[in-house]
Amino acid sequence: MRTKTATLAVGAALTMALAACGGDAEPQTTDESGIDFQGTLVIWTDEERAESLKPVVQEFADANGIEIEVQGIAENLQDQFVTASEQGEGPDILVQAHDWIGNLVQNGAIEPIPLTEEQQAAMNPDALRAVTYDGQIYGTPYAMENLALIRNTDLAPEAPATIEEMVATGNELKDAGDVEDVLSIEVGKDGNPYNAYPFYASAGGYLFGQDAEGNYDPADLGLAKPEAVDAFEKLAWLGEEGAMKTTMGPEHAIPMFAEGKTAFLVTGPWAMNQIREAGISYDITPIPSFEGGDPATPFIGTQTFFVASKGENKAFAQEFVADFITGADLATKLYESDPRPPVNIEAASAAAESDPDMAKFLAAGEGGYILPAIPEMQAVWEPFGRAHAAVISGDDVEAAVKGAADAIQEAIGA
């Protein structure tokens, strides 16, 4: 049976962050200290994240007289990293979401991070919990993220109270010729479990059950339960209404909203640079629930620096990730380059005071679920995505859900 003990008190974390402004404790993580390192520290990440990391990392490298190279990997980053690590040819550091931890640990690809109590105290505790696996910290989280509803306030002045109201408003605007689509939400031909999850959760679905301590139980697969069929019926309805469709890929969702072609966008803080540059009027609110349904709780993820277990410069990689990424200075610069709420409490408090959007994203994540980092989670994405794409395209719901559940259970040996 599932429990809801792993929900996040994101608002409480923000309150703690604001209160920390006047605190005396501050970890000794200065970027001005001398660094004795002669090699080239190699960092792998995805192509999009590489663009935001490069200027921040380069500034740090120049200030300290060292060489750091950020490489954006176009495809199959996790598989390439594991394979390269096995051959001793991988990077020193990997930057990616925390839910890869279980699989990377299982493959012996990353090292625990020896964070001091002082360094841990400077971080959002929920972010630390996200990167803790089998009692050890396996990465340094630097940013948190979750989905929210962003709406064009010129087109939709009031936040919708329910998903049904949002869809109705979107259809009315489309019928009037004011917009081209009901809702902007990235799906694509393979589906999108991450984006679908709040709607699935509101309709009564879940992925893995949890024990009293909040640990995910892979033997309790939500997709194998009758509630999953009911939840996917709701996703199918969104497809019928034109609110979710496989033709809405990553190249469409954010640009269409930024261009005023949709009134509503479900996305995360990574979209804010593009939306701000567009100059439209907008507001950020939690994703509404289905009428009479459960809360539309999003996943909570952390962007994380991992140390490769077989990296050429492992000693300095540990130092860089533990002593510098944890500091408020680099956390603030990373936030300014890519506005996702910082994990560092001091940086988060400063960002919350200057950027109301960040506080709104944190509020939208209130009650969200930490994205499972267990190895079995890697078996969920593709089958769930296929089922998502199938039902919003009109395929039989029960068959799609059963196919996904069977594929996942076979993969994890449940």
VOPAGU-2260 file (C-alpha; in pm, 1 decimal, decimal comma):
REM VOPAGU-2260
SITE   aa  ch    i         X         Y         Z
SITE  MET   A    0       0,0       0,0       0,0
SITE  ARG   A    1     129,7     342,4     -81,1
SITE  THR   A    2     174,9     616,6     175,2
SITE  LYS   A    3     245,8     983,5     125,0
SITE  THR   A    4     533,9    1028,6     365,2
SITE  ALA   A    5     781,8    1135,6      98,4
SITE  THR   A    6     606,0    1457,7      10,3
SITE  LEU   A    7     809,1    1774,6      21,3
SITE  ALA   A    8     746,7    2075,8     237,8
SITE  VAL   A    9     889,7    2307,1     -24,4
SITE  GLY   A   10     729,2    2614,5     123,7
SITE  ALA   A   11     885,5    2533,2     458,5
SITE  ALA   A   12    1221,1    2501,0     288,1
SITE  LEU   A   13    1178,1    2846,2     137,5
SITE  THR   A   14    1086,0    2986,5     478,2
SITE  MET   A   15    1399,3    2829,3     621,3
SITE  ALA   A   16    1598,9    2980,2     337,2
SITE  LEU   A   17    1464,6    3328,1     403,2
SITE  ALA   A   18    1529,8    3294,4     774,5
SITE  ALA   A   19    1886,4    3191,1     702,2
SITE  CYS   A   20    1965,1    3536,2     563,1
SITE  GLY   A   21    2047,2    3659,7     909,4
SITE  GLY   A   22    2220,5    3344,7    1030,0
SITE  ASP   A   23    2582,3    3339,8    1138,7
SITE  ALA   A   24    2673,4    2996,9    1004,5
SITE  GLU   A   25    2826,8    2991,8     658,3
SITE  PRO   A   26    3030,5    2709,6     509,1
SITE  GLN   A   27    3385,4    2790,5     412,4
SITE  THR   A   28    3346,8    2757,1      36,3
SITE  THR   A   29    3520,6    3057,8    -112,4
SITE  ASP   A   30    3599,6    3076,2    -481,2
SITE  GLU   A   31    3903,0    3296,5    -410,1
SITE  SER   A   32    4119,3    3031,3    -245,4
SITE  GLY   A   33    4423,5    2900,3    -427,7
SITE  ILE   A   34    4378,4    2572,8    -613,9
SITE  ASP   A   35    4663,2    2334,7    -688,2
SITE  PHE   A   36    4545,4    2140,8    -992,8
SITE  GLN   A   37    4739,9    2088,5   -1313,7
SITE  GLY   A   38    4518,0    1872,3   -1535,0
SITE  THR   A   39    4191,6    1936,6   -1720,5
SITE  LEU   A   40    3871,4    1864,5   -1531,3
SITE  VAL   A   41    3618,4    1720,3   -1777,9
SITE  ILE   A   42    3245,1    1759,7   -1715,2
SITE  TRP   A   43    2976,5    1579,6   -1913,9
SITE  THR   A   44    2614,2    1690,9   -1931,5
SITE  ASP   A   45    2340,6    1723,3   -2191,4
SITE  GLU   A   46    2376,2    1983,1   -2466,2
SITE  GLU   A   47    2119,7    2228,5   -2330,1
SITE  ARG   A   48    2260,1    2226,6   -1977,5
SITE  ALA   A   49    2612,6    2259,2   -2112,6
SITE  GLU   A   50    2528,9    2600,3   -2255,7
SITE  SER   A   51    2426,9    2735,8   -1915,0
SITE  LEU   A   52    2714,9    2567,4   -1729,7
SITE  LYS   A   53    2996,9    2675,1   -1960,4
SITE  PRO   A   54    3011,2    3048,7   -1876,0
SITE  VAL   A   55    2987,0    2987,6   -1501,0
SITE  VAL   A   56    3247,3    2711,9   -1498,7
SITE  GLN   A   57    3477,7    2906,4   -1730,2
SITE  GLU   A   58    3464,3    3211,4   -1503,5
SITE  PHE   A   59    3556,2    2991,8   -1207,0
SITE  ALA   A   60    3838,5    2826,0   -1402,3
SITE  ASP   A   61    3981,8    3158,8   -1520,5
SITE  ALA   A   62    3967,1    3307,0   -1170,2
SITE  ASN   A   63    4159,7    3012,3   -1028,4
SITE  GLY   A   64    4402,9    2945,2   -1313,1
SITE  ILE   A   65    4280,4    2594,7   -1390,7
SITE  GLU   A   66    4141,1    2412,3   -1693,8
SITE  ILE   A   67    3780,8    2286,8   -1696,4
SITE  GLU   A   68    3607,6    2154,6   -2006,2
SITE  VAL   A   69    3228,3    2118,8   -2024,3
SITE  GLN   A   70    3112,3    1877,6   -2293,8
SITE  GLY   A   71    2750,0    1853,3   -2408,0
SITE  ILE   A   72    2651,0    1498,2   -2503,8
SITE  ALA   A   73    2377,7    1488,2   -2767,8
SITE  GLU   A   74    2223,7    1144,5   -2709,1
SITE  ASN   A   75    2206,5     859,5   -2457,4
SITE  LEU   A   76    2410,6    1045,9   -2197,3
SITE  GLN   A   77    2355,8     795,2   -1918,0
SITE  ASP   A   78    2442,0     492,6   -2131,7
SITE  GLN   A   79    2747,4     666,2   -2275,5
SITE  PHE   A   80    2864,1     765,1   -1928,2
SITE  VAL   A   81    2827,4     412,6   -1787,8
SITE  THR   A   82    3003,0     257,9   -2087,3
SITE  ALA   A   83    3285,7     512,0   -2081,9
SITE  SER   A   84    3326,3     465,3   -1706,1
SITE  GLU   A   85    3359,5      89,7   -1747,4
SITE  GLN   A   86    3638,4     150,5   -1999,1
SITE  GLY   A   87    3809,8     418,0   -1790,0
SITE  GLU   A   88    3753,7     676,6   -2062,9
SITE  GLY   A   89    3474,9     885,8   -1915,9
SITE  PRO   A   90    3467,6    1235,4   -1766,1
SITE  ASP   A   91    3559,1    1339,7   -1415,3
SITE  ILE   A   92    3213,7    1479,4   -1338,3
SITE  LEU   A   93    2861,1    1418,9   -1465,3
SITE  VAL   A   94    2584,8    1679,0   -1424,9
SITE  GLN   A   95    2228,6    1552,3   -1448,7
SITE  ALA   A   96    1908,4    1487,9   -1253,2
SITE  HIS   A   97    1932,3    1292,6    -928,5
SITE  ASP   A   98    1703,2    1008,1   -1036,8
SITE  TRP   A   99    1995,1     847,1   -1220,6
SITE  ILE   A  100    2167,2     770,7    -889,1
SITE  GLY   A  101    2035,4     419,6    -832,5
SITE  ASN   A  102    2133,6     297,8   -1177,3
SITE  LEU   A  103    2473,5     470,6   -1167,0
SITE  VAL   A  104    2554,0     325,2    -824,5
SITE  GLN   A  105    2442,3     -17,2    -938,5
SITE  ASN   A  106    2687,3      11,7   -1229,0
SITE  GLY   A  107    2970,0     136,3   -1006,7
SITE  ALA   A  108    2991,2     458,0   -1207,6
SITE  ILE   A  109    2979,8     726,7    -935,2
SITE  GLU   A  110    3140,5     788,0    -596,0
SITE  PRO   A  111    2986,4     902,8    -266,7
SITE  ILE   A  112    3049,4    1270,5    -188,7
SITE  PRO   A  113    3208,5    1342,6     152,7
SITE  LEU   A  114    3009,2    1652,4     245,9
SITE  THR   A  115    3078,1    1792,4     591,3
SITE  GLU   A  116    2798,7    1861,7     838,4
SITE  GLU   A  117    2852,6    2232,2     773,3
SITE  GLN   A  118    2815,5    2187,6     398,7
SITE  GLN   A  119    2504,2    1977,2     443,4
SITE  ALA   A  120    2352,3    2236,1     675,8
SITE  ALA   A  121    2389,7    2496,6     401,5
SITE  MET   A  122    2162,3    2296,3     167,9
SITE  ASN   A  123    1791,4    2237,2     134,4
SITE  PRO   A  124    1737,8    1915,0     334,1
SITE  ASP   A  125    1495,6    1769,7      80,3
SITE  ALA   A  126    1754,9    1809,4    -194,0
SITE  LEU   A  127    2002,9    1621,2      23,9
SITE  ARG   A  128    1747,3    1348,0      79,6
SITE  ALA   A  129    1702,3    1320,1    -296,6
SITE  VAL   A  130    2073,0    1245,7    -350,8
SITE  THR   A  131    2101,9    1005,8     -56,6
SITE  TYR   A  132    2099,4     640,2    -158,5
SITE  ASP   A  133    2156,7     345,3      74,5
SITE  GLY   A  134    2257,5     589,0     346,2
SITE  GLN   A  135    2526,4     769,9     144,9
SITE  ILE   A  136    2528,0    1102,1     -39,9
SITE  TYR   A  137    2604,1    1032,6    -405,2
SITE  GLY   A  138    2606,8    1379,5    -552,8
SITE  THR   A  139    2607,2    1750,0    -479,6
SITE  PRO   A  140    2268,7    1897,3    -572,3
SITE  TYR   A  141    2274,0    2257,5    -690,8
SITE  ALA   A  142    1921,0    2330,8    -817,1
SITE  MET   A  143    1568,8    2206,2    -756,1
SITE  GLU   A  144    1289,8    2189,3   -1010,1
SITE  ASN   A  145     927,8    2096,3   -1052,2
SITE  LEU   A  146     647,4    2162,9   -1293,8
SITE  ALA   A  147     398,9    2447,9   -1260,2
SITE  LEU   A  148     125,8    2608,6   -1469,9
SITE  ILE   A  149     227,8    2927,5   -1645,5
SITE  ARG   A  150     -50,6    3125,3   -1806,6
SITE  ASN   A  151     -66,5    3427,4   -2033,2
SITE  THR   A  152    -259,6    3672,2   -1816,2
SITE  ASP   A  153    -373,2    3876,1   -2115,8
SITE  LEU   A  154    -548,3    3567,5   -2251,5
SITE  ALA   A  155    -646,0    3406,3   -1919,5
SITE  PRO   A  156    -656,3    3666,0   -1639,8
SITE  GLU   A  157    -767,4    3417,4   -1371,3
SITE  ALA   A  158    -597,0    3094,4   -1273,8
SITE  PRO   A  159    -817,2    2791,8   -1349,8
SITE  ALA   A  160    -950,5    2613,2   -1042,7
SITE  THR   A  161    -954,7    2271,0   -1209,4
SITE  ILE   A  162    -800,8    2093,0   -1505,8
SITE  GLU   A  163   -1146,0    2083,2   -1663,5
SITE  GLU   A  164   -1174,5    2461,7   -1634,4
SITE  MET   A  165    -830,1    2508,0   -1789,0
SITE  VAL   A  166    -922,0    2285,4   -2084,0
SITE  ALA   A  167   -1256,0    2460,3   -2131,7
SITE  THR   A  168   -1089,7    2802,4   -2132,4
SITE  GLY   A  169    -826,7    2682,7   -2376,6
SITE  ASN   A  170   -1090,5    2547,1   -2612,2
SITE  GLU   A  171   -1294,8    2867,2   -2591,0
SITE  LEU   A  172    -989,1    3074,0   -2681,1
SITE  LYS   A  173    -905,9    2837,4   -2964,9
SITE  ASP   A  174   -1261,7    2846,0   -3102,5
SITE  ALA   A  175   -1249,8    3226,4   -3089,5
SITE  GLY   A  176    -927,1    3228,0   -3290,6
SITE  ASP   A  177    -725,0    3382,8   -3007,9
SITE  VAL   A  178    -487,6    3086,0   -2973,5
SITE  GLU   A  179    -378,4    2790,3   -3184,1
SITE  ASP   A  180    -373,0    2524,2   -2911,9
SITE  VAL   A  181    -557,9    2441,2   -2591,5
SITE  LEU   A  182    -245,0    2382,2   -2383,7
SITE  SER   A  183     129,7    2379,4   -2431,9
SITE  ILE   A  184     278,5    2071,9   -2269,2
SITE  GLU   A  185     567,4    1874,7   -2412,0
SITE  VAL   A  186     465,4    1521,2   -2504,3
SITE  GLY   A  187     623,6    1404,2   -2829,9
SITE  LYS   A  188     576,5    1079,5   -3019,8
SITE  ASP   A  189     715,3     870,6   -2731,6
SITE  GLY   A  190     500,1    1032,6   -2461,6
SITE  ASN   A  191     631,7    1216,8   -2157,7
SITE  PRO   A  192     587,4    1049,8   -1816,2
SITE  TYR   A  193     747,4    1338,8   -1627,4
SITE  ASN   A  194     500,4    1592,5   -1766,9
SITE  ALA   A  195     204,2    1354,9   -1750,2
SITE  TYR   A  196     263,1    1258,8   -1387,9
SITE  PRO   A  197      78,2    1547,9   -1213,1
SITE  PHE   A  198    -233,2    1470,1   -1418,9
SITE  TYR   A  199    -191,3    1096,8   -1358,2
SITE  ALA   A  200    -150,6    1160,1    -983,6
SITE  SER   A  201    -455,6    1386,8    -968,5
SITE  ALA   A  202    -658,8    1109,7   -1130,7
SITE  GLY   A  203    -554,8     864,4    -857,8
SITE  GLY   A  204    -248,0     700,6   -1010,2
SITE  TYR   A  205      96,2     643,7    -860,7
SITE  LEU   A  206     422,6     482,6    -969,0
SITE  PHE   A  207     571,7     300,7    -669,3
SITE  GLY   A  208     428,2     258,9    -323,4
SITE  GLN   A  209     620,3     384,5     -21,0
SITE  ASP   A  210     691,3     251,4     324,7
SITE  ALA   A  211     653,6     448,2     646,3
SITE  GLU   A  212     999,6     603,6     601,4
SITE  GLY   A  213     919,4     719,7     249,4
SITE  ASN   A  214    1131,3     457,6      71,1
SITE  TYR   A  215     993,8     355,4    -266,7
SITE  ASP   A  216     887,9      -9,3    -297,4
SITE  PRO   A  217     940,9    -143,8    -652,2
SITE  ALA   A  218     723,0    -445,4    -570,9
SITE  ASP   A  219     425,9    -208,9    -534,5
SITE  LEU   A  220     386,9     -91,2    -893,7
SITE  GLY   A  221     102,6     155,5    -933,1
SITE  LEU   A  222      63,6      89,3   -1304,7
SITE  ALA   A  223     -40,3    -267,1   -1221,3
SITE  LYS   A  224    -333,5    -143,9   -1011,8
SITE  PRO   A  225    -690,8     -70,7   -1132,5
SITE  GLU   A  226    -646,2     295,3   -1038,0
SITE  ALA   A  227    -391,6     330,5   -1316,5
SITE  VAL   A  228    -651,9     248,6   -1580,0
SITE  ASP   A  229    -883,5     513,9   -1435,8
SITE  ALA   A  230    -598,3     765,1   -1436,1
SITE  PHE   A  231    -506,4     689,6   -1796,1
SITE  GLU   A  232    -871,7     735,4   -1892,8
SITE  LYS   A  233    -828,3    1094,2   -1775,9
SITE  LEU   A  234    -514,1    1128,0   -1986,7
SITE  ALA   A  235    -708,7     990,3   -2282,0
SITE  TRP   A  236    -973,1    1257,2   -2225,0
SITE  LEU   A  237    -703,3    1524,2   -2237,6
SITE  GLY   A  238    -603,4    1380,3   -2572,6
SITE  GLU   A  239    -961,5    1392,7   -2697,6
SITE  GLU   A  240    -984,1    1757,6   -2593,3
SITE  GLY   A  241    -663,3    1846,9   -2775,5
SITE  ALA   A  242    -487,0    1938,7   -2451,3
SITE  MET   A  243    -224,0    1665,5   -2488,8
SITE  LYS   A  244     -95,4    1547,5   -2824,9
SITE  THR   A  245     209,9    1371,6   -2956,0
SITE  THR   A  246     278,0    1648,1   -3208,3
SITE  MET   A  247     362,1    1884,8   -2920,8
SITE  GLY   A  248     733,5    1813,9   -2888,2
SITE  PRO   A  249    1014,0    2002,5   -2711,7
SITE  GLU   A  250    1061,0    2229,9   -3010,4
SITE  HIS   A  251     697,8    2346,2   -2987,2
SITE  ALA   A  252     571,3    2371,1   -2628,5
SITE  ILE   A  253     764,6    2665,8   -2486,1
SITE  PRO   A  254     797,6    2865,4   -2812,3
SITE  MET   A  255     423,1    2845,5   -2880,7
SITE  PHE   A  256     346,1    2988,8   -2538,7
SITE  ALA   A  257     615,4    3254,5   -2570,8
SITE  GLU   A  258     465,4    3357,7   -2905,1
SITE  GLY   A  259     115,8    3391,5   -2756,0
SITE  LYS   A  260     -22,4    3091,6   -2944,7
SITE  THR   A  261    -144,0    2917,7   -2627,3
SITE  ALA   A  262    -275,2    3060,1   -2301,5
SITE  PHE   A  263    -140,6    2784,1   -2077,6
SITE  LEU   A  264     196,3    2612,4   -2045,0
SITE  VAL   A  265     294,7    2327,8   -1813,1
SITE  THR   A  266     670,1    2341,3   -1767,4
SITE  GLY   A  267     951,1    2397,4   -1519,9
SITE  PRO   A  268    1185,9    2684,0   -1433,3
SITE  TRP   A  269    1410,9    2598,3   -1728,6
SITE  ALA   A  270    1157,0    2778,4   -1951,5
SITE  MET   A  271    1180,3    3114,2   -1777,1
SITE  ASN   A  272    1461,6    3271,2   -1978,9
SITE  GLN   A  273    1269,1    3218,3   -2302,1
SITE  ILE   A  274     939,8    3339,7   -2154,2
SITE  ARG   A  275    1095,2    3652,6   -2006,2
SITE  GLU   A  276    1267,4    3734,6   -2332,6
SITE  ALA   A  277     929,6    3714,6   -2509,9
SITE  GLY   A  278     798,6    4002,5   -2299,8
SITE  ILE   A  279     451,1    3856,5   -2245,0
SITE  SER   A  280     242,6    3904,1   -1930,5
SITE  TYR   A  281     234,4    3583,6   -1727,3
SITE  ASP   A  282     177,6    3431,0   -1387,5
SITE  ILE   A  283     290,7    3104,1   -1229,2
SITE  THR   A  284      55,8    2888,8   -1021,5
SITE  PRO   A  285      30,4    2523,7    -915,1
SITE  ILE   A  286    -108,9    2281,3   -1171,5
SITE  PRO   A  287    -480,3    2250,0   -1091,0
SITE  SER   A  288    -641,1    1916,8   -1006,1
SITE  PHE   A  289    -916,8    1728,1   -1178,6
SITE  GLU   A  290   -1253,2    1819,2   -1030,5
SITE  GLY   A  291   -1293,8    1608,0    -716,9
SITE  GLY   A  292    -952,5    1451,4    -772,9
SITE  ASP   A  293    -629,0    1428,9    -578,2
SITE  PRO   A  294    -374,2    1712,7    -589,5
SITE  ALA   A  295    -182,0    1735,9    -916,8
SITE  THR   A  296     148,8    1675,8    -742,2
SITE  PRO   A  297     456,1    1713,3    -962,6
SITE  PHE   A  298     780,4    1529,1    -923,2
SITE  ILE   A  299    1055,0    1718,4    -743,4
SITE  GLY   A  300    1396,4    1681,2    -901,8
SITE  THR   A  301    1741,9    1810,1    -822,1
SITE  GLN   A  302    2012,5    1892,1   -1072,6
SITE  THR   A  303    2325,2    1728,5    -939,2
SITE  PHE   A  304    2702,7    1709,1    -981,7
SITE  PHE   A  305    2825,6    1347,0    -969,9
SITE  VAL   A  306    3188,0    1235,0    -936,4
SITE  ALA   A  307    3286,6     957,2   -1176,5
SITE  SER   A  308    3431,9     657,8    -994,9
SITE  LYS   A  309    3698,0     603,2   -1262,8
SITE  GLY   A  310    3766,6     962,1   -1362,5
SITE  GLU   A  311    4125,7    1062,3   -1429,2
SITE  ASN   A  312    4108,4    1349,5   -1179,5
SITE  LYS   A  313    3886,6    1198,0    -912,1
SITE  ALA   A  314    4057,2    1364,8    -615,7
SITE  PHE   A  315    4011,7    1715,8    -751,5
SITE  ALA   A  316    3663,5    1630,6    -880,7
SITE  GLN   A  317    3566,5    1544,1    -522,2
SITE  GLU   A  318    3714,1    1872,2    -399,2
SITE  PHE   A  319    3541,1    2076,5    -670,1
SITE  VAL   A  320    3200,8    1917,4    -614,1
SITE  ALA   A  321    3217,0    1920,2    -233,2
SITE  ASP   A  322    3394,8    2247,9    -160,4
SITE  PHE   A  323    3293,7    2481,8    -441,7
SITE  ILE   A  324    2959,5    2372,9    -586,4
SITE  THR   A  325    2817,0    2381,4    -233,5
SITE  GLY   A  326    2901,9    2749,7    -188,7
SITE  ALA   A  327    2655,1    3036,3    -222,2
SITE  ASP   A  328    2866,6    3221,2    -479,8
SITE  LEU   A  329    2869,4    2949,2    -744,6
SITE  ALA   A  330    2510,1    2853,9    -659,4
SITE  THR   A  331    2399,9    3210,0    -730,2
SITE  LYS   A  332    2590,6    3224,7   -1057,9
SITE  LEU   A  333    2444,1    2892,3   -1168,2
SITE  TYR   A  334    2097,8    3026,0   -1084,5
SITE  GLU   A  335    2156,9    3345,2   -1280,5
SITE  SER   A  336    2264,9    3141,6   -1582,4
SITE  ASP   A  337    1973,1    2897,0   -1557,6
SITE  PRO   A  338    1699,2    3016,5   -1317,0
SITE  ARG   A  339    1614,6    2702,1   -1123,4
SITE  PRO   A  340    1570,8    2740,5    -744,2
SITE  PRO   A  341    1911,7    2696,0    -577,6
SITE  VAL   A  342    1970,9    2418,3    -326,3
SITE  ASN   A  343    2208,8    2640,2    -128,5
SITE  ILE   A  344    1992,9    2808,9     136,8
SITE  GLU   A  345    2172,1    3143,9     126,5
SITE  ALA   A  346    2153,0    3160,3    -253,7
SITE  ALA   A  347    1787,4    3053,7    -246,3
SITE  SER   A  348    1695,0    3324,7       2,5
SITE  ALA   A  349    1862,9    3592,1    -208,1
SITE  ALA   A  350    1692,8    3462,8    -523,2
SITE  ALA   A  351    1351,8    3453,7    -354,0
SITE  GLU   A  352    1384,8    3818,3    -252,9
SITE  SER   A  353    1480,0    3934,2    -601,5
SITE  ASP   A  354    1278,6    3691,4    -815,2
SITE  PRO   A  355     912,5    3622,6    -728,4
SITE  ASP   A  356     897,1    3359,2   -1003,4
SITE  MET   A  357    1130,8    3133,1    -808,2
SITE  ALA   A  358     910,2    3149,8    -500,3
SITE  LYS   A  359     606,0    3067,8    -715,3
SITE  PHE   A  360     774,1    2758,6    -856,7
SITE  LEU   A  361     858,9    2642,9    -505,4
SITE  ALA   A  362     496,5    2697,6    -403,4
SITE  ALA   A  363     381,6    2496,1    -705,1
SITE  GLY   A  364     598,8    2208,6    -583,3
SITE  GLU   A  365     445,5    2205,6    -236,0
SITE  GLY   A  366     347,0    1847,7    -154,9
SITE  GLY   A  367     534,6    1711,2    -455,6
SITE  TYR   A  368     716,3    1378,6    -463,8
SITE  ILE   A  369    1088,9    1335,7    -482,1
SITE  LEU   A  370    1155,8    1167,5    -814,1
SITE  PRO   A  371    1244,4     804,3    -730,8
SITE  ALA   A  372    1617,6     738,5    -763,4
SITE  ILE   A  373    1590,1     361,2    -729,0
SITE  PRO   A  374    1738,8     160,2   -1019,6
SITE  GLU   A  375    1393,8      26,2   -1108,0
SITE  MET   A  376    1282,3     376,8   -1206,0
SITE  GLN   A  377    1483,7     348,1   -1525,7
SITE  ALA   A  378    1247,8      70,2   -1635,8
SITE  VAL   A  379     944,1     297,6   -1598,2
SITE  TRP   A  380    1008,7     582,8   -1838,6
SITE  GLU   A  381     982,3     413,3   -2177,1
SITE  PRO   A  382     678,0     189,9   -2111,6
SITE  PHE   A  383     489,7     468,9   -1931,8
SITE  GLY   A  384     572,4     705,0   -2216,5
SITE  ARG   A  385     449,9     460,5   -2479,6
SITE  ALA   A  386     123,4     415,3   -2291,8
SITE  HIS   A  387      85,4     791,0   -2251,8
SITE  ALA   A  388     135,2     851,4   -2623,7
SITE  ALA   A  389     -99,5     566,2   -2711,8
SITE  VAL   A  390    -398,5     670,5   -2502,1
SITE  ILE   A  391    -390,9    1038,7   -2597,4
SITE  SER   A  392    -383,9     920,3   -2958,6
SITE  GLY   A  393    -702,8     718,4   -2909,8
SITE  ASP   A  394    -570,3     367,0   -2844,0
SITE  ASP   A  395    -737,0     130,5   -2599,5
SITE  VAL   A  396    -658,6     248,1   -2247,4
SITE  GLU   A  397    -672,5     -83,8   -2062,5
SITE  ALA   A  398    -447,4    -253,9   -2316,2
SITE  ALA   A  399    -195,6      31,7   -2310,3
SITE  VAL   A  400    -173,3      34,1   -1930,6
SITE  LYS   A  401    -143,7    -344,6   -1908,0
SITE  GLY   A  402     130,0    -341,8   -2169,1
SITE  ALA   A  403     324,2     -80,2   -1973,5
SITE  ALA   A  404     282,9    -261,1   -1641,4
SITE  ASP   A  405     387,3    -595,2   -1791,2
SITE  ALA   A  406     696,9    -441,8   -1951,9
SITE  ILE   A  407     804,8    -273,9   -1629,2
SITE  GLN   A  408     747,0    -581,2   -1414,2
SITE  GLU   A  409     942,1    -796,5   -1657,5
SITE  ALA   A  410    1230,4    -548,1   -1658,3
SITE  ILE   A  411    1254,0    -522,8   -1279,5
SITE  GLY   A  412    1177,7    -888,2   -1212,8
SITE  ALA   A  413     867,8    -813,9   -1008,5
